[in-house]
Amino acid sequence: MYLIENYKDNIRFNRQYEEISKFLQIVADNGYNEHFHWGRFDWGMTHSYLDVEMLSRNALFRRENGELVGAIMYDTDYNDRWYIIHSISDENLLGQMIEYVTETDVNTAIIKANLNDTVLCRLLANAGFENQHLQSVLEIDLSCNLSFQLPQGYYLNAPDSKIDTWQWRLVIYRGFDHEGILQEPGEEVAKAGKHLEIPEYIKVFASKDGEYIAHCGVWYNGGNTAYIEPVATVPKHRGKGLGRAVVYEAVNRAKERGAKRAIVLSDQDFYKRLGMIKSSEVGTWVRNSK
């Protein structure tokens, strides 16, 4: 049996956060964990969709000597559920992790598992779970710089430029087709959003006449893999190649820091047109209520 430690105090960035983030960075280049990159964890921890009351259900799994070998993470309530991330494929560990999810979430118990994680997928099937949906992890090779051309009148921010926080929020809001007026976030979300200012989160903006028009964020902090999240272009400026420009520039900057590839969890044709190819597939495993 492995020791189970729950996330403490329903606080986004508590004392366990750093350990989990480092653990996710260590396993980021392990193919069967690539769908829950540490950048996804960081992004989710700042998101308004995060159910803070669920944080205490997240669980760390340790050997008796205290070594962290697994983490169960509940993502946002928006089309996501549980993720089982592990550094060893011990059936006893994975069985214990599956049991934890089913006992904690008695109603849905939806688990996202990479199909490359063959041991976990087999145990899920044996436990009465059925894979009902697949989503791709796409990757792009960064052995060479990716080239692009900006349309006339647009420009990209320099790596060391000061970022306008309000415009940053606004381009994401408008780029994801939200309507109406962008509201100021509540105190808790605003405080969490300060975390996004870390240098490991590379932020590229395409601007025109002083206004942010398109954005790509890329998370990278060593190892081979950079993670793309999010990408957005204001609707009336689409079709000009701005999305390609901000993605390519962001991953080129990650390459300069040492990244060998960049990944995104998506099946959108946009990314495939950028030259991204399938790295793995993620199943949505749903427990059979019968």
Residue pairs with C-beta under 8 A, 6 or more apart in sequence:
1 92
1 96
2 61
2 62
2 63
2 69
2 70
2 92
2 93
2 96
3 61
3 62
3 63
3 64
3 66
4 59
4 60
4 61
4 62
4 96
4 100
5 16
5 59
5 60
5 61
5 62
6 56
6 57
6 58
6 59
6 60
7 14
7 16
7 55
7 56
7 57
7 58
7 59
7 60
8 14
8 15
8 16
8 56
9 56
10 52
10 53
10 55
10 56
11 52
11 55
12 45
12 46
12 50
12 52
12 55
12 188
12 192
13 45
13 192
13 195
16 60
17 45
19 60
19 68
20 41
20 60
20 68
20 71
20 73
21 38
21 41
21 42
23 68
23 71
23 85
23 87
24 33
24 36
24 37
24 38
24 41
24 71
24 85
25 38
25 221
25 222
25 223
26 87
27 33
27 85
27 86
27 87
28 34
28 37
28 38
28 223
28 224
28 225
28 227
29 223
29 224
29 225
30 87
31 114
31 116
31 279
31 280
32 114
32 116
32 117
32 118
32 120
32 280
33 85
33 86
33 114
33 117
34 114
34 137
34 225
34 263
34 279
34 280
35 83
35 112
35 114
35 135
35 137
35 265
35 280
35 282
36 73
36 83
36 85
36 112
37 219
37 225
37 227
37 263
38 219
38 221
38 227
39 201
39 218
39 219
39 220
39 226
39 227
39 229
40 75
40 227
40 229
40 265
41 73
42 195
42 196
42 198
42 201
42 219
43 217
43 219
43 229
43 230
44 50
44 75
44 76
45 192
45 195
46 189
46 192
46 193
46 195
46 196
47 76
48 185
48 189
49 76
49 77
49 78
50 76
51 74
51 76
51 77
52 188
54 74
55 74
57 74
57 104
57 105
58 71
58 72
58 73
58 74
59 71
59 72
59 97
59 100
60 68
60 70
60 71
61 68
61 69
61 70
61 71
61 72
61 86
61 93
61 96
61 97
62 68
62 69
63 69
68 87
69 86
69 87
69 88
69 90
69 93
70 84
70 85
70 86
70 87
70 88
70 93
70 94
70 97
71 85
71 86
72 82
72 83
72 84
72 85
72 97
72 100
72 101
73 82
73 83
73 85
74 81
74 82
74 83
75 81
75 82
75 83
75 112
80 112
81 105
81 108
81 109
81 110
81 111
81 112
82 101
82 105
82 109
82 110
82 111
82 112
83 111
83 112
84 94
84 97
84 98
84 101
84 111
84 113
84 120
86 93
86 94
86 97
86 120
89 117
89 119
89 120
91 119
91 123
94 119
94 120
94 123
95 123
98 111
98 120
98 123
98 124
98 127
101 109
101 111
102 109
102 127
102 287
108 286
108 287
109 129
109 286
109 287
110 284
110 285
110 286
110 287
111 124
111 129
111 284
111 285
112 282
112 283
112 284
112 285
113 120
113 121
113 124
113 282
113 283
113 285
114 137
114 280
114 281
114 282
114 283
115 121
115 134
115 280
115 281
115 282
115 283
116 280
121 131
121 283
121 285
124 131
124 285
125 131
127 287
128 287
128 288
129 285
129 286
129 287
129 288
130 285
130 286
130 287
130 288
131 283
131 284
131 285
132 283
132 284
132 285
132 286
133 283
133 284
134 281
134 282
134 283
134 284
135 265
135 266
135 267
135 281
135 282
135 284
136 265
136 266
136 267
136 278
136 279
136 280
136 281
136 282
137 263
137 264
137 265
137 278
137 279
137 280
137 281
137 282
138 263
138 264
138 265
138 266
138 267
138 271
138 272
138 276
138 277
138 278
138 279
139 261
139 262
139 263
139 276
139 277
139 278
139 279
140 146
140 251
140 261
140 262
140 263
140 274
140 275
140 276
140 277
141 260
141 261
142 226
142 251
142 252
142 254
142 255
142 259
142 260
142 261
142 262
143 260
145 252
145 255
146 248
146 251
146 252
146 275
147 248
148 241
148 244
148 245
148 248
148 249
149 241
149 245
150 156
150 206
150 241
150 242
150 245
151 240
151 241
151 242
153 208
153 209
154 206
154 207
154 208
154 213
154 240
154 242
154 245
155 206
155 207
155 208
156 204
156 205
156 206
156 207
156 245
156 246
156 249
157 163
157 203
157 204
157 205
157 207
159 202
159 253
163 203
163 205
164 212
167 205
167 211
167 212
168 203
168 205
168 212
168 215
169 182
169 185
170 182
170 212
171 205
171 212
171 213
171 214
171 215
171 232
171 234
172 215
172 230
172 232
173 182
174 182
174 232
174 234
174 235
175 214
175 215
175 231
175 232
175 233
175 234
175 235
176 230
176 232
177 235
184 190
185 193
200 219
200 220
200 221
201 217
201 218
201 219
202 217
202 218
202 219
202 220
202 226
202 250
202 253
202 254
203 215
203 216
203 217
203 250
204 215
204 216
204 217
204 218
204 246
204 249
204 250
204 253
205 212
205 213
205 214
205 215
205 246
206 212
206 213
206 214
206 215
206 233
206 242
206 245
206 246
207 213
208 237
213 233
213 234
213 237
213 242
214 232
214 233
214 234
214 237
214 242
214 243
214 245
214 246
215 230
215 231
215 232
215 233
215 246
216 228
216 230
216 231
216 243
216 246
216 247
216 249
216 250
217 228
217 229
217 230
217 231
217 250
218 226
218 227
218 228
218 229
218 250
218 251
218 253
218 254
218 262
219 226
219 227
219 229
220 226
220 227
220 254
220 257
220 258
220 259
222 258
223 258
223 259
224 259
224 260
224 261
225 259
225 260
225 261
225 262
225 263
226 251
226 254
226 255
226 259
226 261
226 262
226 263
227 262
227 263
227 264
228 247
228 250
228 251
228 262
228 263
228 264
229 264
229 265
231 243
231 246
231 247
231 264
231 270
233 242
233 243
233 246
243 270
244 273
244 274
247 274
248 274
251 259
251 262
254 262
263 279
264 271
264 276
265 282
